[in-house]
Amino acid sequence: MEQVLQIGQHTVGRGHPTYIIFEVASTHENNWETARAYVEQAARVGADAVKFQLFEADKLLLPLTPGLKGTHDYFKTAETPRDWFHKLKTLCDEKGIDLLCTPFDSDAATFLDEVGVPAVKIASGELTNLQLLESVAGLGKPIIMSTGMATMDEIDRAMHILRTHGAEEIALLQCVSVYPTSFEDANVSAMNTLGERFHTVIGYSDNGSAGDLVPRMAVALCASIVEKHVTSQKARGSLDDVFSMSVDAFGDMVQSIRAIEARDDKDAVLKELQEAFGDDFAKALGDGVKRPAPHGTRKTHPGVEGTFVQREADERQWARRGVYLNRRVSKGASIEKSMITLLRPDIGISGVEYEHVVGQIAGEDLKEYSPLQYRGGQVFNTTVDACV
């Protein structure tokens, strides 16, 4: 039997209204008035929740990120100030909308618990961050976890960790960590695969920029949660603008979703969408196999010259965390847990192996914030060119 989640006043699951999340992320551009306006707009257009992100660039990625010049500084500008959150919670309560947030480290998760968010979102890139999963599970709140870039085995492991550390209400969102996501990569039918495997609440987090076809398809199939990024006319140059929809378009999407919910024959809805959108519908439906999306999107990045094709297989390295040391460690010393920090990118020893690094011996003088490698049963530096 499929689980249901209780998020604030909303019962979320099959047979209940779709829980629709208005994702602000970094499009507030570090401006409180913009953030406040987003909350009011989200409530006006009928969203059930408005969501922000809570991270510190210093705790998220290397100060000098290999291959991506200036990325650390770029993320620094996208931080959401902590002193906003109690005000955001009060405002959301006044407007009758849930405040959600994605924490990117354990300290952020604890802080959000103090703020009183009714549920916690786990980003796709943190699905392999075992430290964070354990911390979030221990809060006892409903968890919504995106699955971009993930294999079924990785989702299995994340679900096991969440459940063994106390999480009881978990939703999984099909998601593609390519920005914007093309129809070819959307693979909406992978929701069915997730539902059949995990028997929990299923939804879709859409990073595409082309209208609301994918969210409508998702609801007609089986989605109980839909998340979509939103931007306003005032937002310029934020990290998320390229794959965000306008506030008015989000409102139209909400109305379309509510209309689909009111219909008994969801197969007829899918047929109508297929007739209206043709090849785009077929591409977006996908083959249902849950795996890193193969096609990718050609794009630009502030830290990369020219254009490049972003694929999930590549994004797994840049959006996940590796094991780094937060201090220099002398040759022959034993590595202690307090010496370890997990940061993007996932180069050298992967973040999922952090527990195995504890107690290992340094085979040479180990550098601070340098990728590591195992060799001969000891830990060594590994050479990767870094960009400022």
DRENDO-1510 file (C-alpha; in Angstrom, 1 decimal, always signed):
<recs>
REC; n; res; u; v; w
REC; 1; MET; +0.0; +0.0; +0.0 .
REC; 2; GLU; +1.4; +3.4; -0.9 .
REC; 3; GLN; +2.3; +5.7; +1.9 .
REC; 4; VAL; +0.9; +9.1; +2.5 .
REC; 5; LEU; +2.7; +12.1; +4.0 .
REC; 6; GLN; +1.3; +14.7; +6.3 .
REC; 7; ILE; +3.0; +18.0; +5.5 .
REC; 8; GLY; +1.5; +20.8; +7.6 .
REC; 9; GLN; -2.3; +20.7; +6.9 .
REC; 10; HIS; -1.8; +18.8; +3.6 .
REC; 11; THR; -2.2; +15.1; +3.2 .
REC; 12; VAL; +0.0; +14.1; +0.3 .
REC; 13; GLY; -0.4; +10.9; -1.7 .
REC; 14; ARG; -2.7; +9.0; -4.1 .
REC; 15; GLY; -6.3; +10.2; -3.9 .
REC; 16; HIS; -5.3; +13.6; -2.5 .
REC; 17; PRO; -4.6; +16.9; -4.2 .
REC; 18; THR; -1.2; +17.3; -5.8 .
REC; 19; TYR; +1.2; +19.1; -3.5 .
REC; 20; ILE; +2.6; +21.9; -5.7 .
REC; 21; ILE; +5.9; +23.5; -4.7 .
REC; 22; PHE; +6.9; +27.0; -5.9 .
REC; 23; GLU; +10.7; +26.8; -6.0 .
REC; 24; VAL; +12.5; +30.1; -5.4 .
REC; 25; ALA; +16.0; +28.7; -4.9 .
REC; 26; SER; +18.5; +31.5; -5.8 .
REC; 27; THR; +16.2; +33.7; -7.9 .
REC; 28; HIS; +15.7; +36.1; -4.9 .
REC; 29; GLU; +19.1; +37.5; -5.7 .
REC; 30; ASN; +19.9; +38.1; -2.1 .
REC; 31; ASN; +17.2; +40.7; -1.8 .
REC; 32; TRP; +14.7; +40.4; +1.1 .
REC; 33; GLU; +11.9; +42.3; -0.7 .
REC; 34; THR; +12.2; +40.0; -3.7 .
REC; 35; ALA; +12.0; +36.9; -1.4 .
REC; 36; ARG; +9.0; +38.4; +0.4 .
REC; 37; ALA; +7.3; +39.1; -2.9 .
REC; 38; TYR; +7.8; +35.5; -4.0 .
REC; 39; VAL; +6.0; +34.2; -1.0 .
REC; 40; GLU; +3.1; +36.5; -1.6 .
REC; 41; GLN; +3.0; +35.5; -5.3 .
REC; 42; ALA; +3.2; +31.8; -4.5 .
REC; 43; ALA; +0.2; +32.1; -2.3 .
REC; 44; ARG; -1.7; +34.2; -4.9 .
REC; 45; VAL; -1.2; +31.7; -7.7 .
REC; 46; GLY; -2.3; +28.7; -5.6 .
REC; 47; ALA; +1.0; +26.9; -4.6 .
REC; 48; ASP; +0.9; +24.7; -1.6 .
REC; 49; ALA; +4.5; +25.5; -0.6 .
REC; 50; VAL; +7.2; +28.0; -1.4 .
REC; 51; LYS; +10.7; +26.6; -1.2 .
REC; 52; PHE; +14.2; +28.1; -0.6 .
REC; 53; GLN; +17.6; +26.6; -0.3 .
REC; 54; LEU; +20.0; +26.9; +2.7 .
REC; 55; PHE; +23.7; +26.5; +2.0 .
REC; 56; GLU; +27.0; +28.2; +2.6 .
REC; 57; ALA; +29.4; +28.2; -0.3 .
REC; 58; ASP; +32.3; +27.4; +2.0 .
REC; 59; LYS; +30.5; +24.2; +3.2 .
REC; 60; LEU; +29.3; +23.3; -0.3 .
REC; 61; LEU; +32.3; +23.2; -2.6 .
REC; 62; LEU; +36.0; +23.6; -2.8 .
REC; 63; PRO; +37.3; +27.2; -2.6 .
REC; 64; LEU; +39.3; +26.4; -5.7 .
REC; 65; THR; +37.0; +24.2; -7.9 .
REC; 66; PRO; +38.8; +22.1; -10.5 .
REC; 67; GLY; +37.7; +22.9; -14.0 .
REC; 68; LEU; +35.1; +25.6; -13.0 .
REC; 69; LYS; +36.8; +29.0; -12.5 .
REC; 70; GLY; +34.9; +31.3; -10.2 .
REC; 71; THR; +32.2; +28.7; -9.2 .
REC; 72; HIS; +32.7; +29.3; -5.4 .
REC; 73; ASP; +32.2; +33.0; -5.8 .
REC; 74; TYR; +29.2; +32.4; -8.0 .
REC; 75; PHE; +27.5; +30.2; -5.3 .
REC; 76; LYS; +28.4; +32.7; -2.7 .
REC; 77; THR; +26.1; +35.3; -4.3 .
REC; 78; ALA; +23.3; +32.7; -4.3 .
REC; 79; GLU; +23.2; +32.1; -0.6 .
REC; 80; THR; +20.0; +32.7; +1.3 .
REC; 81; PRO; +20.7; +34.6; +4.5 .
REC; 82; ARG; +19.8; +32.7; +7.7 .
REC; 83; ASP; +18.2; +35.7; +9.3 .
REC; 84; TRP; +15.4; +35.6; +6.7 .
REC; 85; PHE; +14.0; +32.2; +7.7 .
REC; 86; HIS; +12.0; +33.1; +10.8 .
REC; 87; LYS; +10.5; +36.1; +8.9 .
REC; 88; LEU; +9.7; +33.8; +6.0 .
REC; 89; LYS; +8.0; +31.3; +8.3 .
REC; 90; THR; +5.9; +34.0; +9.8 .
REC; 91; LEU; +5.0; +35.4; +6.4 .
REC; 92; CYS; +4.1; +31.9; +5.1 .
REC; 93; ASP; +1.9; +31.2; +8.1 .
REC; 94; GLU; +0.1; +34.5; +7.5 .
REC; 95; LYS; -0.4; +33.7; +3.8 .
REC; 96; GLY; -1.5; +30.1; +4.5 .
REC; 97; ILE; +1.3; +28.5; +2.5 .
REC; 98; ASP; +4.0; +26.0; +3.7 .
REC; 99; LEU; +7.6; +27.1; +4.0 .
REC; 100; LEU; +10.0; +24.4; +2.7 .
REC; 101; CYS; +13.7; +24.5; +2.3 .
REC; 102; THR; +16.6; +22.3; +1.1 .
REC; 103; PRO; +19.5; +22.1; +3.6 .
REC; 104; PHE; +22.9; +21.3; +2.2 .
REC; 105; ASP; +24.6; +20.4; +5.5 .
REC; 106; SER; +23.7; +19.0; +8.9 .
REC; 107; ASP; +23.9; +22.3; +10.7 .
REC; 108; ALA; +21.4; +23.8; +8.1 .
REC; 109; ALA; +19.0; +20.9; +8.7 .
REC; 110; THR; +19.1; +21.5; +12.5 .
REC; 111; PHE; +18.5; +25.2; +12.0 .
REC; 112; LEU; +15.5; +24.5; +9.7 .
REC; 113; ASP; +14.0; +22.3; +12.4 .
REC; 114; GLU; +14.3; +25.2; +14.8 .
REC; 115; VAL; +12.5; +27.4; +12.3 .
REC; 116; GLY; +9.7; +24.9; +12.2 .
REC; 117; VAL; +9.5; +23.9; +8.5 .
REC; 118; PRO; +6.9; +21.1; +8.1 .
REC; 119; ALA; +9.1; +19.0; +5.8 .
REC; 120; VAL; +12.6; +18.9; +4.5 .
REC; 121; LYS; +13.7; +18.6; +0.9 .
REC; 122; ILE; +16.9; +16.7; -0.1 .
REC; 123; ALA; +18.5; +17.9; -3.3 .
REC; 124; SER; +19.5; +15.4; -6.0 .
REC; 125; GLY; +23.2; +16.2; -5.4 .
REC; 126; GLU; +22.9; +15.3; -1.7 .
REC; 127; LEU; +21.3; +11.9; -2.2 .
REC; 128; THR; +24.8; +10.4; -1.6 .
REC; 129; ASN; +25.7; +12.7; +1.3 .
REC; 130; LEU; +25.3; +10.1; +4.0 .
REC; 131; GLN; +26.1; +12.6; +6.8 .
REC; 132; LEU; +23.2; +14.8; +5.7 .
REC; 133; LEU; +20.8; +11.9; +5.2 .
REC; 134; GLU; +21.4; +10.7; +8.7 .
REC; 135; SER; +20.9; +14.2; +10.2 .
REC; 136; VAL; +17.7; +14.9; +8.3 .
REC; 137; ALA; +16.2; +11.4; +9.1 .
REC; 138; GLY; +16.8; +12.1; +12.8 .
REC; 139; LEU; +14.5; +15.2; +12.7 .
REC; 140; GLY; +11.4; +13.0; +12.4 .
REC; 141; LYS; +9.9; +15.2; +9.7 .
REC; 142; PRO; +8.5; +14.2; +6.3 .
REC; 143; ILE; +11.3; +14.1; +3.7 .
REC; 144; ILE; +11.0; +14.9; +0.0 .
REC; 145; MET; +14.0; +13.6; -1.9 .
REC; 146; SER; +14.9; +14.3; -5.6 .
REC; 147; THR; +16.6; +11.6; -7.5 .
REC; 148; GLY; +18.5; +13.4; -10.3 .
REC; 149; MET; +21.6; +11.6; -11.5 .
REC; 150; ALA; +20.9; +8.6; -9.3 .
REC; 151; THR; +20.8; +4.9; -10.1 .
REC; 152; MET; +18.3; +2.6; -8.4 .
REC; 153; ASP; +21.0; +1.1; -6.2 .
REC; 154; GLU; +21.9; +4.6; -5.0 .
REC; 155; ILE; +18.3; +5.3; -4.2 .
REC; 156; ASP; +18.0; +2.0; -2.4 .
REC; 157; ARG; +21.0; +3.0; -0.2 .
REC; 158; ALA; +19.6; +6.4; +0.5 .
REC; 159; MET; +16.2; +5.0; +1.4 .
REC; 160; HIS; +17.8; +2.4; +3.7 .
REC; 161; ILE; +19.8; +5.1; +5.5 .
REC; 162; LEU; +16.8; +7.4; +5.9 .
REC; 163; ARG; +14.6; +4.6; +7.3 .
REC; 164; THR; +17.2; +3.1; +9.6 .
REC; 165; HIS; +17.9; +6.5; +11.1 .
REC; 166; GLY; +14.2; +7.2; +11.9 .
REC; 167; ALA; +12.5; +8.6; +8.8 .
REC; 168; GLU; +9.0; +7.3; +8.3 .
REC; 169; GLU; +7.5; +9.6; +5.7 .
REC; 170; ILE; +9.5; +9.8; +2.5 .
REC; 171; ALA; +8.6; +11.0; -1.0 .
REC; 172; LEU; +10.7; +10.4; -4.0 .
REC; 173; LEU; +10.7; +12.8; -7.0 .
REC; 174; GLN; +11.8; +11.9; -10.5 .
REC; 175; CYS; +14.2; +14.6; -11.5 .
REC; 176; VAL; +16.9; +15.3; -14.1 .
REC; 177; SER; +19.9; +17.3; -13.0 .
REC; 178; VAL; +20.5; +19.0; -16.3 .
REC; 179; TYR; +19.5; +22.7; -16.6 .
REC; 180; PRO; +17.3; +23.1; -18.5 .
REC; 181; THR; +16.2; +19.5; -18.9 .
REC; 182; SER; +15.2; +18.6; -22.5 .
REC; 183; PHE; +12.1; +16.5; -23.3 .
REC; 184; GLU; +14.5; +13.8; -24.4 .
REC; 185; ASP; +15.9; +13.5; -20.9 .
REC; 186; ALA; +12.7; +14.1; -18.8 .
REC; 187; ASN; +11.8; +10.4; -18.5 .
REC; 188; VAL; +8.5; +11.1; -16.8 .
REC; 189; SER; +7.5; +7.4; -16.7 .
REC; 190; ALA; +10.5; +6.7; -14.4 .
REC; 191; MET; +8.0; +7.7; -11.7 .
REC; 192; ASN; +6.2; +4.4; -12.2 .
REC; 193; THR; +9.5; +2.6; -11.7 .
REC; 194; LEU; +10.2; +4.4; -8.5 .
REC; 195; GLY; +6.7; +3.8; -7.2 .
REC; 196; GLU; +6.8; +0.0; -8.0 .
REC; 197; ARG; +10.2; -0.3; -6.3 .
REC; 198; PHE; +9.7; +1.8; -3.1 .
REC; 199; HIS; +5.9; +1.9; -2.5 .
REC; 200; THR; +6.0; +5.5; -1.3 .
REC; 201; VAL; +4.7; +8.9; -2.4 .
REC; 202; ILE; +6.0; +9.8; -5.9 .
REC; 203; GLY; +6.3; +13.1; -7.7 .
REC; 204; TYR; +8.3; +15.1; -10.3 .
REC; 205; SER; +10.7; +17.9; -9.9 .
REC; 206; ASP; +10.9; +19.7; -13.2 .
REC; 207; ASN; +14.1; +21.5; -14.3 .
REC; 208; GLY; +12.9; +22.0; -17.8 .
REC; 209; SER; +12.1; +25.4; -19.3 .
REC; 210; ALA; +9.6; +24.5; -21.9 .
REC; 211; GLY; +6.2; +25.2; -20.4 .
REC; 212; ASP; +4.1; +22.8; -18.2 .
REC; 213; LEU; +3.8; +19.7; -20.4 .
REC; 214; VAL; +6.0; +17.6; -18.1 .
REC; 215; PRO; +4.2; +18.6; -14.8 .
REC; 216; ARG; +0.8; +17.9; -16.5 .
REC; 217; MET; +2.0; +14.5; -17.8 .
REC; 218; ALA; +3.4; +13.7; -14.3 .
REC; 219; VAL; +0.1; +14.4; -12.6 .
REC; 220; ALA; -1.9; +12.4; -15.2 .
REC; 221; LEU; +0.5; +9.4; -14.6 .
REC; 222; CYS; +1.0; +9.2; -10.8 .
REC; 223; ALA; +2.6; +12.3; -9.3 .
REC; 224; SER; +1.4; +13.4; -5.9 .
REC; 225; ILE; +4.0; +16.2; -5.7 .
REC; 226; VAL; +5.1; +18.7; -8.4 .
REC; 227; GLU; +8.0; +21.1; -8.0 .
REC; 228; LYS; +8.8; +23.8; -10.5 .
REC; 229; HIS; +11.4; +26.7; -10.4 .
REC; 230; VAL; +10.0; +30.2; -10.7 .
REC; 231; THR; +11.5; +33.5; -11.6 .
REC; 232; SER; +10.1; +37.1; -11.8 .
REC; 233; GLN; +10.7; +39.9; -14.3 .
REC; 234; LYS; +13.0; +41.5; -11.8 .
REC; 235; ALA; +15.4; +38.5; -11.5 .
REC; 236; ARG; +18.4; +38.8; -13.8 .
REC; 237; GLY; +21.3; +36.5; -14.1 .
REC; 238; SER; +20.6; +34.2; -11.1 .
REC; 239; LEU; +21.7; +30.6; -11.2 .
REC; 240; ASP; +18.2; +29.3; -11.9 .
REC; 241; ASP; +16.7; +31.8; -14.3 .
REC; 242; VAL; +17.4; +29.6; -17.4 .
REC; 243; PHE; +15.1; +26.8; -16.2 .
REC; 244; SER; +12.5; +28.7; -14.3 .
REC; 245; MET; +9.0; +29.7; -15.4 .
REC; 246; SER; +7.3; +33.0; -14.8 .
REC; 247; VAL; +4.9; +33.5; -11.8 .
REC; 248; ASP; +1.9; +33.8; -14.1 .
REC; 249; ALA; +2.9; +30.7; -16.0 .
REC; 250; PHE; +3.2; +28.9; -12.7 .
REC; 251; GLY; -0.3; +30.0; -11.9 .
REC; 252; ASP; -1.6; +28.6; -15.2 .
REC; 253; MET; +0.2; +25.3; -14.4 .
REC; 254; VAL; -1.6; +25.1; -11.0 .
REC; 255; GLN; -4.9; +25.6; -12.7 .
REC; 256; SER; -4.1; +22.9; -15.3 .
REC; 257; ILE; -3.1; +20.5; -12.6 .
REC; 258; ARG; -6.3; +21.1; -10.6 .
REC; 259; ALA; -8.3; +20.5; -13.7 .
REC; 260; ILE; -6.5; +17.2; -14.3 .
REC; 261; GLU; -7.1; +16.1; -10.7 .
REC; 262; ALA; -10.9; +16.7; -11.2 .
REC; 263; ARG; -11.0; +14.2; -14.1 .
REC; 264; ASP; -11.6; +10.5; -13.4 .
REC; 265; ASP; -10.0; +9.2; -16.6 .
REC; 266; LYS; -6.4; +10.0; -16.5 .
REC; 267; ASP; -5.6; +7.9; -19.5 .
REC; 268; ALA; -7.8; +10.2; -21.5 .
REC; 269; VAL; -5.8; +13.1; -20.2 .
REC; 270; LEU; -2.6; +11.5; -21.4 .
REC; 271; LYS; -4.1; +10.8; -24.8 .
REC; 272; GLU; -5.1; +14.4; -25.2 .
REC; 273; LEU; -1.6; +15.6; -24.2 .
REC; 274; GLN; -0.1; +13.1; -26.7 .
REC; 275; GLU; -2.4; +14.4; -29.5 .
REC; 276; ALA; -1.6; +18.0; -28.6 .
REC; 277; PHE; +2.2; +17.7; -28.2 .
REC; 278; GLY; +3.1; +14.8; -30.5 .
REC; 279; ASP; +6.8; +14.1; -30.5 .
REC; 280; ASP; +7.5; +16.2; -27.4 .
REC; 281; PHE; +5.1; +14.0; -25.4 .
REC; 282; ALA; +6.7; +10.8; -26.6 .
REC; 283; LYS; +10.2; +12.1; -25.8 .
REC; 284; ALA; +9.2; +13.4; -22.4 .
REC; 285; LEU; +7.5; +10.1; -21.5 .
REC; 286; GLY; +10.8; +8.2; -21.8 .
REC; 287; ASP; +11.5; +4.5; -21.3 .
REC; 288; GLY; +10.9; +4.4; -17.6 .
REC; 289; VAL; +14.4; +3.2; -16.8 .
REC; 290; LYS; +15.8; +5.1; -13.8 .
REC; 291; ARG; +19.4; +6.0; -14.6 .
REC; 292; PRO; +21.4; +9.1; -15.4 .
REC; 293; ALA; +19.8; +10.8; -18.3 .
REC; 294; PRO; +21.9; +10.3; -21.5 .
REC; 295; HIS; +21.3; +13.2; -23.8 .
REC; 296; GLY; +22.2; +16.5; -22.0 .
REC; 297; THR; +21.7; +20.2; -22.9 .
REC; 298; ARG; +24.2; +22.5; -24.6 .
REC; 299; LYS; +24.7; +25.5; -22.3 .
REC; 300; THR; +27.1; +28.1; -20.9 .
REC; 301; HIS; +28.5; +28.5; -17.3 .
REC; 302; PRO; +30.1; +31.5; -15.7 .
REC; 303; GLY; +33.2; +29.4; -14.9 .
REC; 304; VAL; +33.6; +27.9; -18.4 .
REC; 305; GLU; +34.6; +29.5; -21.6 .
REC; 306; GLY; +32.3; +28.9; -24.6 .
REC; 307; THR; +29.5; +26.3; -24.6 .
REC; 308; PHE; +29.5; +22.7; -23.5 .
REC; 309; VAL; +27.0; +19.8; -23.3 .
REC; 310; GLN; +25.8; +19.2; -19.7 .
REC; 311; ARG; +24.9; +15.5; -19.1 .
REC; 312; GLU; +23.9; +13.8; -15.9 .
REC; 313; ALA; +26.8; +11.3; -16.1 .
REC; 314; ASP; +29.2; +14.3; -15.9 .
REC; 315; GLU; +27.1; +16.2; -13.4 .
REC; 316; ARG; +27.4; +13.3; -10.9 .
REC; 317; GLN; +31.0; +14.4; -10.4 .
REC; 318; TRP; +30.4; +18.2; -10.0 .
REC; 319; ALA; +27.1; +18.1; -8.0 .
REC; 320; ARG; +28.1; +15.4; -5.5 .
REC; 321; ARG; +30.7; +15.5; -2.8 .
REC; 322; GLY; +34.1; +14.0; -2.3 .
REC; 323; VAL; +36.2; +13.4; +0.8 .
REC; 324; TYR; +38.6; +16.3; +1.7 .
REC; 325; LEU; +40.6; +17.2; +4.8 .
REC; 326; ASN; +39.9; +20.5; +6.5 .
REC; 327; ARG; +43.6; +20.7; +7.8 .
REC; 328; ARG; +47.0; +19.4; +6.8 .
REC; 329; VAL; +47.7; +15.9; +8.1 .
REC; 330; SER; +51.3; +14.7; +8.5 .
REC; 331; LYS; +52.7; +11.5; +7.1 .
REC; 332; GLY; +52.0; +8.5; +9.4 .
REC; 333; ALA; +49.1; +10.2; +11.2 .
REC; 334; SER; +45.8; +8.5; +11.6 .
REC; 335; ILE; +42.9; +10.4; +9.9 .
REC; 336; GLU; +40.2; +11.4; +12.4 .
REC; 337; LYS; +36.5; +12.1; +11.7 .
REC; 338; SER; +36.9; +15.7; +12.7 .
REC; 339; MET; +39.5; +16.1; +10.0 .
REC; 340; ILE; +37.1; +15.2; +7.2 .
REC; 341; THR; +34.8; +17.4; +5.3 .
REC; 342; LEU; +32.5; +16.5; +2.3 .
REC; 343; LEU; +32.6; +19.0; -0.5 .
REC; 344; ARG; +31.8; +19.3; -4.2 .
REC; 345; PRO; +33.2; +18.1; -6.6 .
REC; 346; ASP; +33.3; +14.3; -6.1 .
REC; 347; ILE; +37.0; +13.8; -7.1 .
REC; 348; GLY; +39.3; +11.3; -5.6 .
REC; 349; ILE; +37.7; +9.4; -2.7 .
REC; 350; SER; +33.9; +9.7; -3.0 .
REC; 351; GLY; +31.9; +11.1; -0.2 .
REC; 352; VAL; +30.0; +7.8; +0.3 .
REC; 353; GLU; +33.2; +6.3; +1.5 .
REC; 354; TYR; +33.9; +8.9; +4.2 .
REC; 355; GLU; +33.5; +6.4; +7.1 .
REC; 356; HIS; +36.1; +4.1; +5.6 .
REC; 357; VAL; +38.6; +7.0; +5.6 .
REC; 358; VAL; +38.4; +7.4; +9.3 .
REC; 359; GLY; +41.3; +5.6; +11.0 .
REC; 360; GLN; +43.3; +5.3; +7.7 .
REC; 361; ILE; +47.0; +6.3; +7.8 .
REC; 362; ALA; +48.4; +9.2; +5.8 .
REC; 363; GLY; +51.0; +7.8; +3.3 .
REC; 364; GLU; +52.5; +11.2; +2.8 .
REC; 365; ASP; +51.9; +14.7; +4.1 .
REC; 366; LEU; +48.3; +15.4; +3.1 .
REC; 367; LYS; +47.2; +18.8; +1.8 .
REC; 368; GLU; +44.2; +20.8; +3.0 .
REC; 369; TYR; +41.2; +20.7; +0.6 .
REC; 370; SER; +43.0; +18.5; -1.9 .
REC; 371; PRO; +41.5; +15.4; -3.6 .
REC; 372; LEU; +42.7; +12.1; -2.0 .
REC; 373; GLN; +43.3; +8.6; -3.2 .
REC; 374; TYR; +43.9; +5.1; -1.7 .
REC; 375; ARG; +47.1; +3.4; -2.5 .
REC; 376; GLY; +48.7; +0.4; -0.8 .
REC; 377; GLY; +46.2; +0.6; +2.1 .
REC; 378; GLN; +47.1; +4.2; +2.9 .
REC; 379; VAL; +45.8; +7.7; +1.9 .
REC; 380; PHE; +47.7; +9.9; -0.5 .
REC; 381; ASN; +47.1; +13.2; -2.3 .
REC; 382; THR; +46.0; +13.0; -5.9 .
REC; 383; THR; +46.8; +15.7; -8.4 .
REC; 384; VAL; +44.0; +17.6; -10.0 .
REC; 385; ASP; +44.4; +21.1; -11.6 .
REC; 386; ALA; +42.4; +23.7; -9.8 .
REC; 387; CYS; +41.0; +27.0; -11.0 .
REC; 388; VAL; +40.6; +30.2; -9.0 .
</recs>
